[in-house]
Amino acid sequence: MGELIGAREAASRLRISVSSLYAYVSRGALRRVPGPDGRSSLYDTDEVHALAARSRPRTKKRAAASIDLLVASGVSAVTDGMVRYRGVPLADLIDRGASFEGVAEFLWGAPSIHTGADWDLPSFPERSIDASVDAGSIVPHLIDAIIRTQGDRRDPVPVPDWRAAGRDVIGAMLALKAVPAKTGQGAAGRSAATVRYRVATRLWCQWSPLKPTAARVRALNTALVLLAEHELALSTISARVAASARARPQLCVIAGLAALDGALHGRASATLHERLTASRDPEAAGEEGQVGFGHVVHRSDPRTSMLLDAVWPIASVRDRRRVEMFAREGGAAANVDLALAALAHVGRMPIGSTTAIFAIARAAGWIAHAQEEYGERPLRFRGHAIPKVPDAEATG
């Protein structure tokens, strides 16, 4: 939380009138803090600056009909080149070696990132999916895994146990694997990394045929932490809309998964992974040709270098050259989708593994946003349609 400032100062920093500031508050785009006298209003400078950044031109060209939705949130803040989880710079979490479990609990309201070491993961799954499955079928498998854990549950209690729900839904998605289980999972050993990073260790064993060494597990944990949350991405908005209708926590995650399944969102890294794995240098084409490069917020996605720094120690010289060549030919700064594809390529994972990793990571953020949305008035998302003018060529 930053410094508290008055309404006129907040309006000045946003370059709007005080009346417009109050309109932002009424729409939930900015949080009002009552002043010491109980009558005046104060505003958090961190929230003001985040709102100002979202209101400025994006770093990547967008369609004329693009819609920017402003929602006040304390889960994360994203500005050009900077990501914070509940006020903590993402880079600090990576430098501290925070586990995905600890970061997830922190996003869900735990006081520190050290919570989460007691996650009791379900037994290693017996159910497998075809290792050659294409990326387009991964999300339906994940949704099915979540639904199977729900049974005949009735309407939720007024205030769900969000931390329990988060653990349950992530555990459900860990019920899939694409490579044969390593004998007794003994190959994972009992290194400090495999003990500390339980979800990352499990995922490596389920998606990579390579031994889960400490460095490999750390690299996958880094990916999970970096992907756990990124403000109001399309899938997160979907989860919040479901939460606004008071959907159950697990179904809010399914709403997020439906959006994540898009070729330009959660499956973007799978497209890149497939190109990296190809024996020749495939040519990019169409809308999907630019996935992995550029970003609507970041001029240079800070998550890319953080993940590649973790991937390089486990990559062969040949793999590094392949990724570097691919990044140079992209025509724009590589984003985290390319770094995730590089991790999967180095880990010899099947196509589609990146979508599963992304989904499991982002479920932590979806639960945090759904929890926050339950604190708002319900059904607050409502659009208004205007008549659409027929295309001149179509009417001929």
C-alpha positions as CSV (number, residue, x, y, z in Angstrom):
1,M,0.0,0.0,0.0
2,G,1.3,3.4,-0.9
3,E,0.8,6.9,0.5
4,L,-2.8,8.1,1.1
5,I,-3.6,11.3,-0.8
6,G,-6.7,13.5,-1.0
7,A,-9.3,13.6,-3.8
8,R,-7.8,16.7,-5.6
9,E,-4.3,15.3,-5.6
10,A,-5.6,11.9,-6.9
11,A,-7.6,13.6,-9.6
12,S,-4.6,15.6,-10.6
13,R,-2.4,12.6,-10.9
14,L,-5.0,10.9,-13.1
15,R,-5.5,14.1,-15.1
16,I,-9.2,14.0,-14.6
17,S,-11.8,16.1,-12.7
18,V,-12.8,15.4,-9.1
19,S,-16.3,14.4,-10.3
20,S,-14.7,11.9,-12.7
21,L,-12.7,10.6,-9.8
22,Y,-15.9,9.9,-7.9
23,A,-17.3,8.2,-10.9
24,Y,-14.3,5.8,-10.9
25,V,-15.0,5.1,-7.3
26,S,-18.7,4.4,-7.9
27,R,-17.8,2.0,-10.7
28,G,-15.3,0.1,-8.5
29,A,-12.3,1.2,-10.5
30,L,-10.7,2.9,-7.5
31,R,-11.0,2.3,-3.8
32,R,-11.9,5.1,-1.4
33,V,-10.4,5.1,2.1
34,P,-12.3,7.1,4.7
35,G,-10.2,10.0,6.2
36,P,-9.5,10.4,10.0
37,D,-12.5,12.7,10.3
38,G,-14.8,10.1,8.8
39,R,-16.1,12.5,6.1
40,S,-13.1,13.1,3.8
41,S,-11.9,10.6,1.2
42,L,-8.3,9.4,0.7
43,Y,-6.8,7.3,-2.1
44,D,-3.9,4.9,-2.2
45,T,-1.1,6.2,-4.5
46,D,-0.3,2.7,-5.7
47,E,-3.9,2.2,-6.9
48,V,-3.9,5.7,-8.5
49,H,-0.7,5.1,-10.4
50,A,-1.9,1.6,-11.5
51,L,-5.1,3.1,-12.8
52,A,-3.2,5.9,-14.5
53,A,-1.0,3.4,-16.3
54,R,-4.0,1.4,-17.5
55,S,-5.6,4.6,-18.8
56,R,-2.6,5.6,-20.9
57,P,-1.9,4.3,-24.4
58,R,-1.0,0.6,-24.5
59,T,2.5,-0.4,-25.7
60,K,1.0,-2.7,-28.4
61,K,-1.4,-1.4,-31.1
62,R,-5.0,-2.5,-30.4
63,A,-8.1,-2.6,-32.5
64,A,-10.3,0.5,-32.6
65,A,-13.1,-1.3,-30.9
66,S,-11.0,-2.5,-27.9
67,I,-12.5,-2.2,-24.5
68,D,-10.6,-1.4,-21.3
69,L,-12.4,-2.5,-18.2
70,L,-11.4,-0.8,-15.0
71,V,-11.7,-2.8,-11.8
72,A,-10.2,-1.9,-8.4
73,S,-8.1,-4.8,-7.2
74,G,-5.4,-5.4,-4.6
75,V,-4.4,-8.8,-6.0
76,S,-1.7,-7.5,-8.4
77,A,-0.6,-4.4,-10.2
78,V,0.9,-4.4,-13.7
79,T,2.7,-1.5,-15.3
80,D,5.2,-1.4,-18.1
81,G,8.1,-3.6,-17.0
82,M,6.8,-4.2,-13.5
83,V,4.6,-6.8,-11.9
84,R,3.6,-6.8,-8.2
85,Y,1.7,-9.5,-6.3
86,R,-0.2,-7.8,-3.4
87,G,2.4,-5.0,-3.4
88,V,5.5,-7.2,-3.6
89,P,7.6,-7.0,-6.7
90,L,7.5,-10.3,-8.7
91,A,11.2,-10.1,-9.1
92,D,11.6,-10.2,-5.3
93,L,9.6,-13.3,-5.1
94,I,11.8,-15.0,-7.7
95,D,15.0,-13.8,-6.0
96,R,13.8,-15.3,-2.7
97,G,13.0,-18.6,-4.4
98,A,9.4,-18.5,-3.3
99,S,7.5,-21.7,-3.9
100,F,4.4,-21.7,-6.1
101,E,2.4,-23.0,-3.2
102,G,3.6,-20.1,-0.9
103,V,2.8,-17.5,-3.6
104,A,-0.7,-19.0,-4.2
105,E,-1.5,-18.8,-0.5
106,F,-0.1,-15.3,-0.4
107,L,-2.4,-14.3,-3.2
108,W,-5.3,-15.9,-1.3
109,G,-4.6,-13.8,1.8
110,A,-1.9,-15.6,3.7
111,P,0.4,-13.1,5.6
112,S,3.6,-14.3,3.9
113,I,5.0,-16.4,1.1
114,H,6.2,-19.0,3.5
115,T,2.8,-20.5,3.9
116,G,2.0,-23.5,1.7
117,A,4.8,-25.9,2.7
118,D,2.1,-28.2,4.2
119,W,0.2,-28.7,0.9
120,D,-0.9,-32.3,0.9
121,L,-1.0,-33.2,-2.7
122,P,-3.2,-36.1,-3.8
123,S,-1.5,-39.4,-4.6
124,F,0.3,-39.6,-7.9
125,P,-2.4,-39.9,-10.6
126,E,-3.2,-43.2,-12.3
127,R,-5.1,-41.5,-15.1
128,S,-3.1,-40.5,-18.1
129,I,-3.7,-38.7,-21.3
130,D,-2.0,-39.6,-24.6
131,A,1.5,-38.1,-24.6
132,S,0.9,-37.1,-28.3
133,V,-2.3,-35.2,-27.5
134,D,-2.6,-31.8,-29.2
135,A,-2.8,-28.6,-27.2
136,G,-6.4,-28.0,-28.2
137,S,-7.6,-30.9,-26.0
138,I,-5.7,-30.1,-22.8
139,V,-8.2,-27.7,-21.3
140,P,-11.2,-30.0,-21.7
141,H,-9.2,-32.6,-19.9
142,L,-8.5,-30.1,-17.1
143,I,-12.1,-29.1,-16.9
144,D,-13.2,-32.7,-16.7
145,A,-10.7,-33.3,-13.9
146,I,-12.2,-30.4,-11.9
147,I,-15.8,-31.6,-12.5
148,R,-15.0,-35.1,-11.4
149,T,-14.0,-33.8,-7.9
150,Q,-17.2,-31.9,-7.4
151,G,-19.6,-34.8,-7.2
152,D,-23.1,-33.7,-6.3
153,R,-22.2,-30.5,-4.5
154,R,-25.0,-28.1,-3.8
155,D,-24.9,-24.3,-3.7
156,P,-21.9,-22.9,-1.8
157,V,-21.9,-21.4,1.6
158,P,-22.2,-17.6,1.6
159,V,-18.4,-17.3,2.3
160,P,-16.5,-20.1,0.7
161,D,-13.2,-21.4,2.1
162,W,-11.1,-20.0,-0.7
163,R,-7.8,-21.4,0.4
164,A,-9.3,-24.9,0.6
165,A,-11.0,-24.4,-2.8
166,G,-7.7,-23.2,-4.4
167,R,-5.9,-26.3,-3.1
168,D,-8.7,-28.6,-4.3
169,V,-8.9,-27.2,-7.8
170,I,-5.1,-27.2,-8.3
171,G,-5.0,-30.7,-6.9
172,A,-7.7,-31.8,-9.3
173,M,-5.7,-30.5,-12.3
174,L,-2.7,-32.4,-11.1
175,A,-4.7,-35.6,-11.8
176,L,-3.4,-35.7,-15.4
177,K,0.0,-36.8,-16.7
178,A,1.4,-37.5,-20.1
179,V,4.5,-39.6,-19.4
180,P,4.8,-42.9,-17.5
181,A,5.2,-42.4,-13.8
182,K,8.8,-42.8,-12.7
183,T,9.2,-45.9,-10.5
184,G,7.7,-45.0,-7.1
185,Q,8.6,-41.4,-7.9
186,G,12.0,-42.3,-6.4
187,A,13.6,-40.6,-9.4
188,A,12.6,-37.3,-7.8
189,G,14.7,-38.0,-4.8
190,R,14.5,-35.9,-1.6
191,S,16.5,-32.9,-2.6
192,A,15.8,-29.5,-1.0
193,A,14.2,-28.3,-4.3
194,T,11.9,-31.3,-4.7
195,V,10.7,-31.1,-1.1
196,R,10.2,-27.3,-1.2
197,Y,8.6,-27.1,-4.6
198,R,6.0,-29.9,-4.4
199,V,3.7,-28.8,-7.2
200,A,6.6,-28.1,-9.6
201,T,8.1,-31.5,-8.8
202,R,4.8,-33.2,-9.5
203,L,4.3,-31.4,-12.8
204,W,7.8,-32.2,-14.0
205,C,7.3,-35.9,-13.3
206,Q,4.0,-35.8,-15.1
207,W,5.0,-33.9,-18.2
208,S,8.7,-34.5,-18.7
209,P,10.5,-37.8,-19.4
210,L,13.7,-36.3,-17.9
211,K,14.8,-36.8,-14.3
212,P,13.5,-34.1,-12.0
213,T,16.8,-32.6,-10.9
214,A,16.9,-29.6,-8.5
215,A,17.6,-27.2,-11.3
216,R,14.8,-28.5,-13.5
217,V,12.3,-28.3,-10.7
218,R,13.4,-24.8,-9.8
219,A,12.9,-23.7,-13.4
220,L,9.4,-25.1,-13.5
221,N,8.6,-23.5,-10.1
222,T,9.8,-20.2,-11.5
223,A,7.4,-20.5,-14.4
224,L,4.5,-21.3,-12.1
225,V,5.2,-18.2,-9.9
226,L,5.6,-15.9,-12.9
227,L,2.4,-17.1,-14.4
228,A,0.3,-17.2,-11.3
229,E,-1.2,-13.8,-11.7
230,H,-1.1,-10.9,-14.2
231,E,-3.9,-8.5,-13.3
232,L,-7.1,-8.5,-15.5
233,A,-6.1,-10.8,-18.4
234,L,-9.1,-12.1,-20.4
235,S,-9.3,-15.3,-18.4
236,T,-9.2,-13.5,-15.1
237,I,-12.1,-11.2,-16.2
238,S,-14.0,-14.3,-17.1
239,A,-13.4,-15.7,-13.6
240,R,-14.5,-12.5,-12.0
241,V,-17.7,-12.3,-14.0
242,A,-18.5,-15.8,-12.8
243,A,-17.8,-14.8,-9.2
244,S,-20.0,-11.8,-9.6
245,A,-22.8,-14.2,-10.3
246,R,-21.7,-16.0,-7.1
247,A,-20.6,-19.1,-9.0
248,R,-18.8,-21.7,-6.9
249,P,-15.0,-21.2,-6.6
250,Q,-14.2,-24.3,-8.7
251,L,-16.6,-23.1,-11.5
252,C,-15.0,-19.6,-11.5
253,V,-11.8,-21.5,-12.3
254,I,-13.6,-23.3,-15.1
255,A,-14.8,-20.0,-16.5
256,G,-11.2,-18.8,-16.5
257,L,-10.1,-22.0,-18.3
258,A,-12.6,-21.5,-21.0
259,A,-11.0,-18.2,-21.9
260,L,-7.5,-19.5,-21.4
261,D,-8.2,-22.2,-24.0
262,G,-8.0,-19.5,-26.7
263,A,-5.2,-19.8,-29.3
264,L,-4.1,-16.2,-28.5
265,H,-4.0,-16.8,-24.7
266,G,-3.2,-20.0,-22.9
267,R,-2.4,-22.0,-26.1
268,A,0.0,-19.3,-27.5
269,S,2.9,-21.0,-25.8
270,A,1.9,-24.4,-27.3
271,T,2.1,-22.8,-30.8
272,L,5.6,-21.6,-30.0
273,H,6.6,-24.9,-28.5
274,E,5.5,-26.7,-31.6
275,R,7.6,-24.4,-33.8
276,L,10.7,-24.7,-31.5
277,T,10.4,-28.5,-31.7
278,A,10.0,-28.6,-35.5
279,S,12.9,-30.1,-37.4
280,R,12.9,-27.1,-39.7
281,D,12.3,-23.4,-39.2
282,P,8.5,-23.0,-39.8
283,E,7.1,-19.8,-41.1
284,A,4.7,-17.9,-38.9
285,A,1.4,-17.0,-40.5
286,G,-1.9,-15.3,-39.7
287,E,-3.0,-13.9,-36.4
288,E,-1.1,-16.5,-34.5
289,G,2.2,-15.6,-36.2
290,Q,3.0,-13.0,-33.6
291,V,2.3,-14.9,-30.5
292,G,5.3,-14.9,-28.2
293,F,6.3,-11.4,-29.2
294,G,5.2,-8.0,-27.9
295,H,2.7,-7.3,-25.2
296,V,-0.2,-5.0,-24.6
297,V,1.3,-3.6,-21.4
298,H,5.0,-4.3,-21.4
299,R,7.5,-2.9,-23.9
300,S,9.7,-5.7,-22.6
301,D,8.0,-8.4,-20.6
302,P,10.0,-8.7,-17.3
303,R,8.9,-12.3,-16.8
304,T,10.7,-13.4,-20.0
305,S,14.3,-12.8,-18.8
306,M,13.4,-14.2,-15.3
307,L,12.2,-17.5,-16.7
308,L,15.0,-17.8,-19.3
309,D,17.5,-17.2,-16.5
310,A,16.1,-20.3,-14.9
311,V,15.9,-22.3,-18.1
312,W,19.5,-21.7,-19.4
313,P,21.2,-23.8,-16.7
314,I,19.2,-26.9,-17.8
315,A,19.4,-26.2,-21.5
316,S,22.0,-27.7,-23.9
317,V,24.0,-25.4,-26.1
318,R,22.0,-26.5,-29.1
319,D,18.7,-25.7,-27.3
320,R,19.9,-22.3,-26.3
321,R,20.9,-21.4,-29.8
322,R,17.5,-22.6,-31.1
323,V,15.6,-20.4,-28.7
324,E,17.9,-17.4,-29.2
325,M,17.6,-17.7,-33.0
326,F,13.8,-17.9,-32.7
327,A,13.7,-14.9,-30.4
328,R,15.8,-12.8,-32.7
329,E,13.6,-13.5,-35.7
330,G,10.4,-12.5,-33.9
331,G,10.6,-8.8,-34.8
332,A,9.6,-7.7,-31.3
333,A,10.6,-8.3,-27.7
334,A,9.8,-11.9,-26.7
335,N,7.2,-12.3,-24.0
336,V,6.7,-15.0,-21.3
337,D,4.9,-17.3,-23.8
338,L,8.2,-17.9,-25.6
339,A,10.1,-18.4,-22.4
340,L,7.5,-21.0,-21.3
341,A,7.8,-22.7,-24.7
342,A,11.6,-22.8,-24.2
343,L,11.1,-24.5,-20.8
344,A,8.9,-27.2,-22.4
345,H,11.3,-27.7,-25.3
346,V,14.3,-28.1,-23.0
347,G,12.3,-30.5,-20.8
348,R,11.3,-32.6,-23.8
349,M,7.6,-32.2,-22.8
350,P,4.8,-33.0,-25.2
351,I,2.9,-30.3,-27.1
352,G,0.2,-29.0,-24.9
353,S,2.2,-29.3,-21.6
354,T,2.6,-25.5,-21.6
355,T,-1.1,-25.0,-21.6
356,A,-1.5,-27.3,-18.6
357,I,1.3,-25.5,-16.7
358,F,-0.1,-22.1,-17.5
359,A,-3.6,-23.2,-16.4
360,I,-2.5,-24.6,-13.1
361,A,-0.4,-21.6,-12.3
362,R,-3.1,-19.0,-13.3
363,A,-5.7,-20.9,-11.2
364,A,-4.0,-19.3,-8.2
365,G,-4.8,-15.8,-9.5
366,W,-8.3,-16.7,-10.6
367,I,-9.1,-17.9,-7.1
368,A,-7.7,-14.7,-5.6
369,H,-9.8,-12.5,-8.0
370,A,-12.9,-14.6,-7.4
371,Q,-12.4,-14.2,-3.7
372,E,-12.0,-10.5,-4.1
373,E,-15.1,-10.2,-6.4
374,Y,-17.2,-11.9,-3.7
375,G,-16.6,-8.8,-1.6
376,E,-18.2,-6.6,-4.3
377,R,-21.9,-6.2,-5.0
378,P,-23.1,-9.1,-7.1
379,L,-24.0,-9.0,-10.8
380,R,-22.1,-5.7,-11.3
381,F,-20.9,-6.5,-14.8
382,R,-23.4,-5.4,-17.4
383,G,-22.7,-4.3,-20.9
384,H,-24.9,-2.3,-23.2
385,A,-25.3,-3.1,-26.9
386,I,-25.7,-0.5,-29.6
387,P,-27.1,-1.2,-33.1
388,K,-24.4,-2.6,-35.4
389,V,-24.3,-1.0,-38.8
390,P,-24.3,-3.7,-41.6
391,D,-21.1,-3.9,-43.6
392,A,-21.5,-2.0,-46.9
393,E,-20.0,-4.8,-48.9
394,A,-22.3,-7.4,-47.3
395,T,-25.4,-5.3,-48.2
396,G,-24.0,-4.7,-51.6
